Amino acid sequence: MIRSVVIGCGSYTPAKAMKNAEFEEFLETSDEWIVQRTGIEQRHIAAEGETTADLAEHAARAALENAGIGVDGIDLIILATSTPDNTFPATAVEVQHRLGMKHGAAFDTQAVCSGFVFAMTTADQYIRSGQAKRIFVIGAETFSRILDWKDRTTCVLFGDGAGAVILEAKEGAGTSEDQGILTCQIRSDGSHKDKLYVDGGPSSTQTTGFLRMEGKEVFRHAVGMITDVIIAAYGATGLNSDDLDWFVPHQANKRIIDASAKKLRIAPEKVVITVQKHGNTSAASIPLALDVALKDGRVKRGDVVMLEAMGGGFTWGSVLLRW
């Protein structure tokens, strides 16, 4: 059968790294409180005029270099974002243009923090069906643009960044020993919409709006939802937590990551955590974390890697792959 194999990975974060102590200048909070509650020490903030497309382009070029290929070899771009440059057209077509790609297609997908997992799932279907041989999957966000900087419960959590992978069609035997994506599991439940949302939009308020979140409610649902899609991935492949080499979760909150890993009996040394450096970068968080683990030599060819995320909607999902 055809498998979707990662052949390249890249990432980008804006130059400005905002430390927790900077919030003390205008909010009733502290570095100690933020670290204790979230594990976050800093986050990157896009410069004035720096957009989601800028970040995505940098990450895409880094992935092309890592793969050792040119843009002519790409058939499709799927860009996951909740902070597009424009209401339309898709930010993906802007990235396509900047890369000099005149062929194929490009579109955005929106599943908030689960966006990268949903985009990977979509790309896998294109590859499995034979409609594409090489696909860019990009997660890029400028969440700093939709934060209420007077709301200490949300503005300390999020940051900006982008990450990208290139998937390529390769033959597999159809077993869990194959290289590439082994299974994808995605879910959503719109009844939880009001627990994590942006209070604006073109059709409702004709404004961009600000991010709003019921933190305790999100935390309460997160671990169970994450467990759901990971157990489903094990059921689809016959693998289990002992078979994982690496667990690369959405980097929202270290307490959620730790609780999820403990419930699933995933050893702490197998968990890739970058939330302390990046904060929550929504759809960009998983590819950013992946790129860090690749560059420092942790993730190697043949490793079994579990990706998972949960985001507004609620949406949640997992991708289990062999690197």
Contacts in CASP RR format, 6 or more apart in sequence:
PFRMAT RR
TARGET T0000
AUTHOR 0000-0000-0000
METHOD contacts of the structure
MODEL  1
MIRSVVIGCGSYTPAKAMKNAEFEEFLETSDEWIVQRTGIEQRHIAAEGE
TTADLAEHAARAALENAGIGVDGIDLIILATSTPDNTFPATAVEVQHRLG
MKHGAAFDTQAVCSGFVFAMTTADQYIRSGQAKRIFVIGAETFSRILDWK
DRTTCVLFGDGAGAVILEAKEGAGTSEDQGILTCQIRSDGSHKDKLYVDG
GPSSTQTTGFLRMEGKEVFRHAVGMITDVIIAAYGATGLNSDDLDWFVPH
QANKRIIDASAKKLRIAPEKVVITVQKHGNTSAASIPLALDVALKDGRVK
RGDVVMLEAMGGGFTWGSVLLRW
1 128 0 8 1.000
1 171 0 8 1.000
1 172 0 8 1.000
1 173 0 8 1.000
1 174 0 8 1.000
1 178 0 8 1.000
2 127 0 8 1.000
2 128 0 8 1.000
2 130 0 8 1.000
2 169 0 8 1.000
2 170 0 8 1.000
2 171 0 8 1.000
2 172 0 8 1.000
3 127 0 8 1.000
3 169 0 8 1.000
3 170 0 8 1.000
3 171 0 8 1.000
3 172 0 8 1.000
3 174 0 8 1.000
3 178 0 8 1.000
3 179 0 8 1.000
3 180 0 8 1.000
3 181 0 8 1.000
3 182 0 8 1.000
4 120 0 8 1.000
4 123 0 8 1.000
4 124 0 8 1.000
4 127 0 8 1.000
4 128 0 8 1.000
4 135 0 8 1.000
4 167 0 8 1.000
4 168 0 8 1.000
4 169 0 8 1.000
4 180 0 8 1.000
4 181 0 8 1.000
4 321 0 8 1.000
5 167 0 8 1.000
5 168 0 8 1.000
5 169 0 8 1.000
5 170 0 8 1.000
5 179 0 8 1.000
5 180 0 8 1.000
5 181 0 8 1.000
6 165 0 8 1.000
6 166 0 8 1.000
6 167 0 8 1.000
6 168 0 8 1.000
6 180 0 8 1.000
6 321 0 8 1.000
6 323 0 8 1.000
7 67 0 8 1.000
7 69 0 8 1.000
7 134 0 8 1.000
7 166 0 8 1.000
7 167 0 8 1.000
7 168 0 8 1.000
8 63 0 8 1.000
8 64 0 8 1.000
8 66 0 8 1.000
8 67 0 8 1.000
8 68 0 8 1.000
8 165 0 8 1.000
8 166 0 8 1.000
9 63 0 8 1.000
9 66 0 8 1.000
9 163 0 8 1.000
9 164 0 8 1.000
9 165 0 8 1.000
9 166 0 8 1.000
9 287 0 8 1.000
9 290 0 8 1.000
9 291 0 8 1.000
9 294 0 8 1.000
10 59 0 8 1.000
10 60 0 8 1.000
10 62 0 8 1.000
10 63 0 8 1.000
10 66 0 8 1.000
10 163 0 8 1.000
10 164 0 8 1.000
10 165 0 8 1.000
10 287 0 8 1.000
10 291 0 8 1.000
11 59 0 8 1.000
11 62 0 8 1.000
11 161 0 8 1.000
11 162 0 8 1.000
11 163 0 8 1.000
11 164 0 8 1.000
11 284 0 8 1.000
11 287 0 8 1.000
11 288 0 8 1.000
11 290 0 8 1.000
11 291 0 8 1.000
11 292 0 8 1.000
12 55 0 8 1.000
12 58 0 8 1.000
12 59 0 8 1.000
12 62 0 8 1.000
12 161 0 8 1.000
12 162 0 8 1.000
12 163 0 8 1.000
13 44 0 8 1.000
13 55 0 8 1.000
13 160 0 8 1.000
13 161 0 8 1.000
13 162 0 8 1.000
13 278 0 8 1.000
13 288 0 8 1.000
14 44 0 8 1.000
14 45 0 8 1.000
14 46 0 8 1.000
14 47 0 8 1.000
14 50 0 8 1.000
14 55 0 8 1.000
14 160 0 8 1.000
14 161 0 8 1.000
15 44 0 8 1.000
15 47 0 8 1.000
16 44 0 8 1.000
16 45 0 8 1.000
16 46 0 8 1.000
16 47 0 8 1.000
17 42 0 8 1.000
17 43 0 8 1.000
17 44 0 8 1.000
17 45 0 8 1.000
18 42 0 8 1.000
18 43 0 8 1.000
18 44 0 8 1.000
18 45 0 8 1.000
19 31 0 8 1.000
19 41 0 8 1.000
19 42 0 8 1.000
20 29 0 8 1.000
20 30 0 8 1.000
20 31 0 8 1.000
20 34 0 8 1.000
20 35 0 8 1.000
20 40 0 8 1.000
20 41 0 8 1.000
20 42 0 8 1.000
20 156 0 8 1.000
21 31 0 8 1.000
23 29 0 8 1.000
23 34 0 8 1.000
23 152 0 8 1.000
23 155 0 8 1.000
23 156 0 8 1.000
24 30 0 8 1.000
24 31 0 8 1.000
26 149 0 8 1.000
27 150 0 8 1.000
27 152 0 8 1.000
27 155 0 8 1.000
27 156 0 8 1.000
28 152 0 8 1.000
29 152 0 8 1.000
29 156 0 8 1.000
31 41 0 8 1.000
34 40 0 8 1.000
34 41 0 8 1.000
34 156 0 8 1.000
35 41 0 8 1.000
35 276 0 8 1.000
37 253 0 8 1.000
37 255 0 8 1.000
38 156 0 8 1.000
38 157 0 8 1.000
38 253 0 8 1.000
38 254 0 8 1.000
38 255 0 8 1.000
38 275 0 8 1.000
38 279 0 8 1.000
39 253 0 8 1.000
39 254 0 8 1.000
39 255 0 8 1.000
39 275 0 8 1.000
39 276 0 8 1.000
40 156 0 8 1.000
40 157 0 8 1.000
40 253 0 8 1.000
40 254 0 8 1.000
40 275 0 8 1.000
40 276 0 8 1.000
40 279 0 8 1.000
40 280 0 8 1.000
41 276 0 8 1.000
41 277 0 8 1.000
42 276 0 8 1.000
42 277 0 8 1.000
42 279 0 8 1.000
43 158 0 8 1.000
43 159 0 8 1.000
43 160 0 8 1.000
43 278 0 8 1.000
43 279 0 8 1.000
43 280 0 8 1.000
43 281 0 8 1.000
44 159 0 8 1.000
44 160 0 8 1.000
44 161 0 8 1.000
44 278 0 8 1.000
45 144 0 8 1.000
45 159 0 8 1.000
45 160 0 8 1.000
46 54 0 8 1.000
46 55 0 8 1.000
46 142 0 8 1.000
46 144 0 8 1.000
46 145 0 8 1.000
46 160 0 8 1.000
46 161 0 8 1.000
50 142 0 8 1.000
51 85 0 8 1.000
51 142 0 8 1.000
52 81 0 8 1.000
52 83 0 8 1.000
52 84 0 8 1.000
52 85 0 8 1.000
52 91 0 8 1.000
52 140 0 8 1.000
52 141 0 8 1.000
52 142 0 8 1.000
52 162 0 8 1.000
53 85 0 8 1.000
53 91 0 8 1.000
53 94 0 8 1.000
53 95 0 8 1.000
53 98 0 8 1.000
53 140 0 8 1.000
55 140 0 8 1.000
55 141 0 8 1.000
55 142 0 8 1.000
55 160 0 8 1.000
55 161 0 8 1.000
55 162 0 8 1.000
55 284 0 8 1.000
56 79 0 8 1.000
56 81 0 8 1.000
56 91 0 8 1.000
56 95 0 8 1.000
56 138 0 8 1.000
56 139 0 8 1.000
56 140 0 8 1.000
56 162 0 8 1.000
56 163 0 8 1.000
56 164 0 8 1.000
57 95 0 8 1.000
57 98 0 8 1.000
57 99 0 8 1.000
58 162 0 8 1.000
59 138 0 8 1.000
59 139 0 8 1.000
59 140 0 8 1.000
59 161 0 8 1.000
59 162 0 8 1.000
59 163 0 8 1.000
59 164 0 8 1.000
59 284 0 8 1.000
59 287 0 8 1.000
60 77 0 8 1.000
60 95 0 8 1.000
60 99 0 8 1.000
60 136 0 8 1.000
60 138 0 8 1.000
60 164 0 8 1.000
61 99 0 8 1.000
62 164 0 8 1.000
62 291 0 8 1.000
63 136 0 8 1.000
63 163 0 8 1.000
63 164 0 8 1.000
63 165 0 8 1.000
63 166 0 8 1.000
64 70 0 8 1.000
64 71 0 8 1.000
64 99 0 8 1.000
64 166 0 8 1.000
67 166 0 8 1.000
69 134 0 8 1.000
69 166 0 8 1.000
71 99 0 8 1.000
71 100 0 8 1.000
71 101 0 8 1.000
72 101 0 8 1.000
72 103 0 8 1.000
73 133 0 8 1.000
73 134 0 8 1.000
74 99 0 8 1.000
74 101 0 8 1.000
74 104 0 8 1.000
74 134 0 8 1.000
74 135 0 8 1.000
74 136 0 8 1.000
74 166 0 8 1.000
75 103 0 8 1.000
75 104 0 8 1.000
75 105 0 8 1.000
75 132 0 8 1.000
75 133 0 8 1.000
75 134 0 8 1.000
75 135 0 8 1.000
76 104 0 8 1.000
76 105 0 8 1.000
76 106 0 8 1.000
76 123 0 8 1.000
76 126 0 8 1.000
76 132 0 8 1.000
76 134 0 8 1.000
76 135 0 8 1.000
76 136 0 8 1.000
77 92 0 8 1.000
77 95 0 8 1.000
77 96 0 8 1.000
77 101 0 8 1.000
77 105 0 8 1.000
77 106 0 8 1.000
77 107 0 8 1.000
77 135 0 8 1.000
77 136 0 8 1.000
77 138 0 8 1.000
78 92 0 8 1.000
78 106 0 8 1.000
78 107 0 8 1.000
78 108 0 8 1.000
78 109 0 8 1.000
78 119 0 8 1.000
78 122 0 8 1.000
78 123 0 8 1.000
78 135 0 8 1.000
78 136 0 8 1.000
78 137 0 8 1.000
78 138 0 8 1.000
79 90 0 8 1.000
79 91 0 8 1.000
79 92 0 8 1.000
79 95 0 8 1.000
79 106 0 8 1.000
79 107 0 8 1.000
79 108 0 8 1.000
79 109 0 8 1.000
79 119 0 8 1.000
79 136 0 8 1.000
79 138 0 8 1.000
79 139 0 8 1.000
79 140 0 8 1.000
80 108 0 8 1.000
80 109 0 8 1.000
80 110 0 8 1.000
80 111 0 8 1.000
80 115 0 8 1.000
80 116 0 8 1.000
80 118 0 8 1.000
80 119 0 8 1.000
80 137 0 8 1.000
80 138 0 8 1.000
80 139 0 8 1.000
80 140 0 8 1.000
80 283 0 8 1.000
81 91 0 8 1.000
81 108 0 8 1.000
81 110 0 8 1.000
81 139 0 8 1.000
81 140 0 8 1.000
81 141 0 8 1.000
81 282 0 8 1.000
81 283 0 8 1.000
82 110 0 8 1.000
82 112 0 8 1.000
82 115 0 8 1.000
82 141 0 8 1.000
82 143 0 8 1.000
82 146 0 8 1.000
82 198 0 8 1.000
82 282 0 8 1.000
82 283 0 8 1.000
83 141 0 8 1.000
83 142 0 8 1.000
83 143 0 8 1.000
83 145 0 8 1.000
83 146 0 8 1.000
83 282 0 8 1.000
84 90 0 8 1.000
84 91 0 8 1.000
84 108 0 8 1.000
85 91 0 8 1.000
85 94 0 8 1.000
87 202 0 8 1.000
90 106 0 8 1.000
90 107 0 8 1.000
90 108 0 8 1.000
91 108 0 8 1.000
91 140 0 8 1.000
92 106 0 8 1.000
92 107 0 8 1.000
92 108 0 8 1.000
92 138 0 8 1.000
93 106 0 8 1.000
93 107 0 8 1.000
95 106 0 8 1.000
95 138 0 8 1.000
96 106 0 8 1.000
109 115 0 8 1.000
109 118 0 8 1.000
109 119 0 8 1.000
109 122 0 8 1.000
111 117 0 8 1.000
111 118 0 8 1.000
111 186 0 8 1.000
111 188 0 8 1.000
111 283 0 8 1.000
111 311 0 8 1.000
111 312 0 8 1.000
111 315 0 8 1.000
112 196 0 8 1.000
112 282 0 8 1.000
112 283 0 8 1.000
112 311 0 8 1.000
112 312 0 8 1.000
112 313 0 8 1.000
112 315 0 8 1.000
113 250 0 8 1.000
113 252 0 8 1.000
113 280 0 8 1.000
113 282 0 8 1.000
113 283 0 8 1.000
113 285 0 8 1.000
113 309 0 8 1.000
113 310 0 8 1.000
113 311 0 8 1.000
113 312 0 8 1.000
113 315 0 8 1.000
114 186 0 8 1.000
114 250 0 8 1.000
114 283 0 8 1.000
114 309 0 8 1.000
114 310 0 8 1.000
114 311 0 8 1.000
114 312 0 8 1.000
114 315 0 8 1.000
114 316 0 8 1.000
114 317 0 8 1.000
115 139 0 8 1.000
115 282 0 8 1.000
115 283 0 8 1.000
115 309 0 8 1.000
115 315 0 8 1.000
116 137 0 8 1.000
116 139 0 8 1.000
116 283 0 8 1.000
116 284 0 8 1.000
116 285 0 8 1.000
116 286 0 8 1.000
116 287 0 8 1.000
116 307 0 8 1.000
116 309 0 8 1.000
117 184 0 8 1.000
117 186 0 8 1.000
117 286 0 8 1.000
117 307 0 8 1.000
117 308 0 8 1.000
117 309 0 8 1.000
117 317 0 8 1.000
117 318 0 8 1.000
117 319 0 8 1.000
118 186 0 8 1.000
118 315 0 8 1.000
118 317 0 8 1.000
119 137 0 8 1.000
119 138 0 8 1.000
119 139 0 8 1.000
119 283 0 8 1.000
120 137 0 8 1.000
120 165 0 8 1.000
120 167 0 8 1.000
120 181 0 8 1.000
120 184 0 8 1.000
120 307 0 8 1.000
120 319 0 8 1.000
121 184 0 8 1.000
121 186 0 8 1.000
121 319 0 8 1.000
123 132 0 8 1.000
123 135 0 8 1.000
123 137 0 8 1.000
123 167 0 8 1.000
124 167 0 8 1.000
124 181 0 8 1.000
124 184 0 8 1.000
124 319 0 8 1.000
126 132 0 8 1.000
126 135 0 8 1.000
127 133 0 8 1.000
127 135 0 8 1.000
127 167 0 8 1.000
127 168 0 8 1.000
127 169 0 8 1.000
130 169 0 8 1.000
132 169 0 8 1.000
133 168 0 8 1.000
133 169 0 8 1.000
134 166 0 8 1.000
134 167 0 8 1.000
134 168 0 8 1.000
134 169 0 8 1.000
135 166 0 8 1.000
135 167 0 8 1.000
136 164 0 8 1.000
136 165 0 8 1.000
136 166 0 8 1.000
137 164 0 8 1.000
137 165 0 8 1.000
137 166 0 8 1.000
137 167 0 8 1.000
137 287 0 8 1.000
138 162 0 8 1.000
138 163 0 8 1.000
138 164 0 8 1.000
138 287 0 8 1.000
139 162 0 8 1.000
139 163 0 8 1.000
139 164 0 8 1.000
139 283 0 8 1.000
139 284 0 8 1.000
139 287 0 8 1.000
140 161 0 8 1.000
140 162 0 8 1.000
140 163 0 8 1.000
140 283 0 8 1.000
140 284 0 8 1.000
141 159 0 8 1.000
141 160 0 8 1.000
141 161 0 8 1.000
141 162 0 8 1.000
141 281 0 8 1.000
141 282 0 8 1.000
141 283 0 8 1.000
141 284 0 8 1.000
142 160 0 8 1.000
142 161 0 8 1.000
143 158 0 8 1.000
143 159 0 8 1.000
143 160 0 8 1.000
143 211 0 8 1.000
143 280 0 8 1.000
143 281 0 8 1.000
143 282 0 8 1.000
144 158 0 8 1.000
144 159 0 8 1.000
144 160 0 8 1.000
145 208 0 8 1.000
146 198 0 8 1.000
146 208 0 8 1.000
146 209 0 8 1.000
146 210 0 8 1.000
146 211 0 8 1.000
147 154 0 8 1.000
147 155 0 8 1.000
147 158 0 8 1.000
147 210 0 8 1.000
147 211 0 8 1.000
148 154 0 8 1.000
148 155 0 8 1.000
148 210 0 8 1.000
148 211 0 8 1.000
148 212 0 8 1.000
149 155 0 8 1.000
151 210 0 8 1.000
151 212 0 8 1.000
153 213 0 8 1.000
153 215 0 8 1.000
154 211 0 8 1.000
154 212 0 8 1.000
154 213 0 8 1.000
157 252 0 8 1.000
157 253 0 8 1.000
157 279 0 8 1.000
157 280 0 8 1.000
158 211 0 8 1.000
158 279 0 8 1.000
158 280 0 8 1.000
158 281 0 8 1.000
158 282 0 8 1.000
159 278 0 8 1.000
159 279 0 8 1.000
159 280 0 8 1.000
159 281 0 8 1.000
160 281 0 8 1.000
160 284 0 8 1.000
161 278 0 8 1.000
161 281 0 8 1.000
161 284 0 8 1.000
161 288 0 8 1.000
162 284 0 8 1.000
162 287 0 8 1.000
162 288 0 8 1.000
163 284 0 8 1.000
163 287 0 8 1.000
163 288 0 8 1.000
163 290 0 8 1.000
163 291 0 8 1.000
164 287 0 8 1.000
165 287 0 8 1.000
165 290 0 8 1.000
167 181 0 8 1.000
170 179 0 8 1.000
170 180 0 8 1.000
172 178 0 8 1.000
172 179 0 8 1.000
176 182 0 8 1.000
176 237 0 8 1.000
176 238 0 8 1.000
176 239 0 8 1.000
176 322 0 8 1.000
177 322 0 8 1.000
178 322 0 8 1.000
179 301 0 8 1.000
179 302 0 8 1.000
179 322 0 8 1.000
179 323 0 8 1.000
180 321 0 8 1.000
180 322 0 8 1.000
180 323 0 8 1.000
181 319 0 8 1.000
181 320 0 8 1.000
181 321 0 8 1.000
182 233 0 8 1.000
182 236 0 8 1.000
182 237 0 8 1.000
182 239 0 8 1.000
182 320 0 8 1.000
182 321 0 8 1.000
182 322 0 8 1.000
183 233 0 8 1.000
183 236 0 8 1.000
183 237 0 8 1.000
183 319 0 8 1.000
183 320 0 8 1.000
184 317 0 8 1.000
184 318 0 8 1.000
184 319 0 8 1.000
184 320 0 8 1.000
185 229 0 8 1.000
185 230 0 8 1.000
185 232 0 8 1.000
185 233 0 8 1.000
185 236 0 8 1.000
185 317 0 8 1.000
185 318 0 8 1.000
185 319 0 8 1.000
186 229 0 8 1.000
186 315 0 8 1.000
186 316 0 8 1.000
186 317 0 8 1.000
187 225 0 8 1.000
187 228 0 8 1.000
187 229 0 8 1.000
187 315 0 8 1.000
187 316 0 8 1.000
187 317 0 8 1.000
188 313 0 8 1.000
188 314 0 8 1.000
188 315 0 8 1.000
188 316 0 8 1.000
189 313 0 8 1.000
189 314 0 8 1.000
190 313 0 8 1.000
190 314 0 8 1.000
192 217 0 8 1.000
192 221 0 8 1.000
192 312 0 8 1.000
192 313 0 8 1.000
192 314 0 8 1.000
193 312 0 8 1.000
193 313 0 8 1.000
194 214 0 8 1.000
195 213 0 8 1.000
195 214 0 8 1.000
195 215 0 8 1.000
195 217 0 8 1.000
195 218 0 8 1.000
195 221 0 8 1.000
195 312 0 8 1.000
195 314 0 8 1.000
196 211 0 8 1.000
196 212 0 8 1.000
196 213 0 8 1.000
196 214 0 8 1.000
196 215 0 8 1.000
196 218 0 8 1.000
196 311 0 8 1.000
196 312 0 8 1.000
196 313 0 8 1.000
196 314 0 8 1.000
197 211 0 8 1.000
197 212 0 8 1.000
197 213 0 8 1.000
197 312 0 8 1.000
197 313 0 8 1.000
198 208 0 8 1.000
198 209 0 8 1.000
198 210 0 8 1.000
198 211 0 8 1.000
198 212 0 8 1.000
199 205 0 8 1.000
199 209 0 8 1.000
199 210 0 8 1.000
199 212 0 8 1.000
200 207 0 8 1.000
200 208 0 8 1.000
200 209 0 8 1.000
200 210 0 8 1.000
201 207 0 8 1.000
201 208 0 8 1.000
201 209 0 8 1.000
219 253 0 8 1.000
219 255 0 8 1.000
219 256 0 8 1.000
221 310 0 8 1.000
221 314 0 8 1.000
222 252 0 8 1.000
222 256 0 8 1.000
222 260 0 8 1.000
222 310 0 8 1.000
223 256 0 8 1.000
223 259 0 8 1.000
223 260 0 8 1.000
223 263 0 8 1.000
224 263 0 8 1.000
225 310 0 8 1.000
225 314 0 8 1.000
225 316 0 8 1.000
226 249 0 8 1.000
226 256 0 8 1.000
226 260 0 8 1.000
226 308 0 8 1.000
226 310 0 8 1.000
226 316 0 8 1.000
226 318 0 8 1.000
227 260 0 8 1.000
227 263 0 8 1.000
227 264 0 8 1.000
228 316 0 8 1.000
229 308 0 8 1.000
229 316 0 8 1.000
229 317 0 8 1.000
229 318 0 8 1.000
230 264 0 8 1.000
230 306 0 8 1.000
230 308 0 8 1.000
230 318 0 8 1.000
231 264 0 8 1.000
232 318 0 8 1.000
233 239 0 8 1.000
233 306 0 8 1.000
233 318 0 8 1.000
233 319 0 8 1.000
233 320 0 8 1.000
234 240 0 8 1.000
234 241 0 8 1.000
234 320 0 8 1.000
236 320 0 8 1.000
237 320 0 8 1.000
239 304 0 8 1.000
239 320 0 8 1.000
241 264 0 8 1.000
241 265 0 8 1.000
241 266 0 8 1.000
243 304 0 8 1.000
244 266 0 8 1.000
244 270 0 8 1.000
244 304 0 8 1.000
244 305 0 8 1.000
244 306 0 8 1.000
245 270 0 8 1.000
245 299 0 8 1.000
245 302 0 8 1.000
245 303 0 8 1.000
245 304 0 8 1.000
245 305 0 8 1.000
246 270 0 8 1.000
246 271 0 8 1.000
246 272 0 8 1.000
246 293 0 8 1.000
246 298 0 8 1.000
246 299 0 8 1.000
246 303 0 8 1.000
246 304 0 8 1.000
246 305 0 8 1.000
246 306 0 8 1.000
247 261 0 8 1.000
247 264 0 8 1.000
247 266 0 8 1.000
247 270 0 8 1.000
247 271 0 8 1.000
247 272 0 8 1.000
247 305 0 8 1.000
247 306 0 8 1.000
247 308 0 8 1.000
248 272 0 8 1.000
248 286 0 8 1.000
248 289 0 8 1.000
248 290 0 8 1.000
248 293 0 8 1.000
248 305 0 8 1.000
248 306 0 8 1.000
248 307 0 8 1.000
248 308 0 8 1.000
249 256 0 8 1.000
249 257 0 8 1.000
249 260 0 8 1.000
249 261 0 8 1.000
249 271 0 8 1.000
249 272 0 8 1.000
249 286 0 8 1.000
249 289 0 8 1.000
249 307 0 8 1.000
249 308 0 8 1.000
249 309 0 8 1.000
250 280 0 8 1.000
250 285 0 8 1.000
250 286 0 8 1.000
250 308 0 8 1.000
250 309 0 8 1.000
250 310 0 8 1.000
250 311 0 8 1.000
251 257 0 8 1.000
251 273 0 8 1.000
251 274 0 8 1.000
251 275 0 8 1.000
251 278 0 8 1.000
251 279 0 8 1.000
251 280 0 8 1.000
251 281 0 8 1.000
251 285 0 8 1.000
251 286 0 8 1.000
251 288 0 8 1.000
251 289 0 8 1.000
252 275 0 8 1.000
252 280 0 8 1.000
252 285 0 8 1.000
252 310 0 8 1.000
253 275 0 8 1.000
253 280 0 8 1.000
254 273 0 8 1.000
254 275 0 8 1.000
254 276 0 8 1.000
257 271 0 8 1.000
257 273 0 8 1.000
257 275 0 8 1.000
258 268 0 8 1.000
258 271 0 8 1.000
260 266 0 8 1.000
260 308 0 8 1.000
261 267 0 8 1.000
261 268 0 8 1.000
261 270 0 8 1.000
261 271 0 8 1.000
266 306 0 8 1.000
272 289 0 8 1.000
272 290 0 8 1.000
272 292 0 8 1.000
272 293 0 8 1.000
272 298 0 8 1.000
272 299 0 8 1.000
273 289 0 8 1.000
274 285 0 8 1.000
274 288 0 8 1.000
274 289 0 8 1.000
274 292 0 8 1.000
275 285 0 8 1.000
277 292 0 8 1.000
278 285 0 8 1.000
278 288 0 8 1.000
278 289 0 8 1.000
279 285 0 8 1.000
281 288 0 8 1.000
282 311 0 8 1.000
285 309 0 8 1.000
286 307 0 8 1.000
286 309 0 8 1.000
290 299 0 8 1.000
290 305 0 8 1.000
290 307 0 8 1.000
293 299 0 8 1.000
299 305 0 8 1.000
299 323 0 8 1.000
300 323 0 8 1.000
301 323 0 8 1.000
302 322 0 8 1.000
302 323 0 8 1.000
303 322 0 8 1.000
303 323 0 8 1.000
304 320 0 8 1.000
304 321 0 8 1.000
304 322 0 8 1.000
304 323 0 8 1.000
305 320 0 8 1.000
305 321 0 8 1.000
305 322 0 8 1.000
305 323 0 8 1.000
306 318 0 8 1.000
306 319 0 8 1.000
306 320 0 8 1.000
307 318 0 8 1.000
307 319 0 8 1.000
307 320 0 8 1.000
307 321 0 8 1.000
308 316 0 8 1.000
308 317 0 8 1.000
308 318 0 8 1.000
308 319 0 8 1.000
309 316 0 8 1.000
309 317 0 8 1.000
309 318 0 8 1.000
310 316 0 8 1.000
310 317 0 8 1.000
END
